[in-house]
């Protein structure tokens, strides 16, 4: 299964020595920065600090959010930023020294320009460009689950869960109270935060604030991790880090999941364990070969057959974890996070982008909710339940039907061929479960582009194979084609052949 890819990796290793590769062979294409025009600046998300100043970032600075109002829309998207976490005094001190922007608001700019699902550009974001957009920067280092306030004894507070709920309260008078839809979204640690807080947000709006007209749903991106045994021993195994972190953060997890794992509540930070206990609708976006999962598993850049085997099994395990997930978009690519990238719509499964899949799911869940509300209203009709009342109601309905038939003019039968309506073109079926069928990394032709790991330049796939020092005659023989055909082959066709050989 992995012989051809293994030979590629071993050739690469022999060409560059036995030292570990610092950059993945397959790297994602990052779009270049966009120059802000005067128009885009006017549409930028604007900074707002929380009204409750006791809810803070790790260092005690004010927490807040960025907002772009859309007075013509009743839809709201609230996005939780990602950025990993710290789980003990040592890791938090290192985070403060190296990634301080994830622990303080002291250098937040006045405005932010975020792409993807928060873009106001209809070409980039065709389904939600006109929604009300809220971006919550990550400054609590707790996967958005902490409930630990500042203390004189501790260097940092962890209040991620409180931040989310206060943002909800603060945007209610800004228009959320009159909305119809709320989509709680997030990437990486923010994606985990979506799953941990979705039911609480719904309870806050529906039960406590009685805003039951708001349809609350969630989209988690690259936050669905597995608690697998690492490939190699590591000083920070994910299971131990989450266990320590939850205790330090005073992490809050959904009630039903805590009951399910009463002796090990930290298990609720892993999506496949948490998902079956959720009451709210959730859409899962996840790369099958997520770079963060590979980092957690301590597998490193793949240069041996054992590493490739482990990565291949990781993809199989992730695919298996989606068995009972009703709404999912999982391409077979090596990457991490998707929703706020400028080119988020370019990756497709069966010619369907992630935006189209989420929009399809939105429409279907909205119809189901509307039907439930309609049926509930019917059941609440104030009919008398004694015998006379039921009989009277039946007579009224029967009489109305008779009267309606009396005044309805009789239609003359006409030939069907005369009034035959032209057939409408069949619309593409709306399917919101898009799980890649192929089982090898990068077998989806729309995966992020290949780059030379040393120069950073985009490479033709043939050039990349040659740079590994491979004998191209051997590659051609392995694929069952001649060398001239191999050299002239289109990138997509070659990738298709390779994936057929390795699947």
Secondary structure, DSSP 4 states (H G I P E B T S, - for coil): --HHHHHHHHHHHHHH-SSPPSS-SS-PPPPPPPPPPHHHHHTSEEEEE-S-TTSB-TTSPBPEEEEE--TT--EEEEEE----B--SHHHHHHHHHH-GGGT--TT--SEE---GGG---TTT-TTTTTSEEEEE---SSBTT---B---TT-S--B-HHHHHHHHHHHHHTTTGGG-SEEEEEEETHHHHHHHHHHHHHHHIIIIIS--TTSEEEEEEES-----PPPSS--TT-HHHHHHHHHHHHT----HHHHHHTTT-GGGGGSHHHHGGG--SEEEEE--TEEHHHHHHTT--S--SHHHHHHHHHHHHHHHHHTTT-SSEEE-S-EE---TT-TTTTS-EETTEEHHHHHHHHHHHHHHHHHHHHHHHHHHT-----SHHHHHHHHHHHHHHHHHHHHHSPPPPP--TTTTPPPPPPPPPP---EEE----STT-STTSSPPB-TTT--B--HHHHHHHTT--HHHHHHHHTS-HHHHHH--HHHHHHHHHHHH-
